[in-house]
């Protein structure tokens, strides 16, 4: 980088986001109007006149950079394919607690091959995996407890 020059990411992405943020927070109507029209967005009058500028900013950003599209594309690009899962991992996902895969009913054990195929055929069984994560203090984890 030469002196005084910004990195490309800053020039193309961060500066644009920051200028939008400043314009909305300072309520610069002309600059906001210019940004909205150049991006081709349609912001409702209710959001534009709201007392809290964050509502207006949220309305602009949710149309310009929708979080759902970004998260979905990131998941598709970064998470490994379900077809690459190992048999041991499938068994761990299907077993709860101290149970072993061999202790499951035969019908459940047969789902392992369907799980690994990830088939979308009409005859393939539908498998749903439900998971819930809880926020836990690090001190409460078993490996962090004093012995």
Phi, psi and omega in degrees: 000133175282162179297134176083352179266141180269152174299157184299319179300319179295316182296317187271331186246297188296319180298321179294316179295317182294321180293323175297315180299313180297318182297318181288317182292327178272358180056045176277092188298322181295314181292320178297315180300317180297316180295314182297317180290323179291331178272350180071037182262158176238104181260131180292153180296328181298314179291324182294324183266001183297146182294327181270118181295339180293331177294317178295316179298318180296321179296320179291311183293327181291336175270322183285312182232073184296128184294326182297318178295318181295316181293315180298315180294324178294318179298316181294324183277326190259327182285143179292154180294140177296340178289342181270004184289144180275159180297324180295321180293320177299316180297321179293322179292327183277341181260142180248134175065227186272359180293149175257160181297325181293337181277353179286155177299152182302326179297321179289321179296329178292337179291343182302315181293321177294322178300317184284334180282329183053045183282144177253015179293157180294334181272347181289143178291149177269124181242127180241131177247118181251131181225143177229133180251140179244141174283122182233138177297140182300330180291338182277348180291144185302323183283351179257357181283144177292146181262000000 
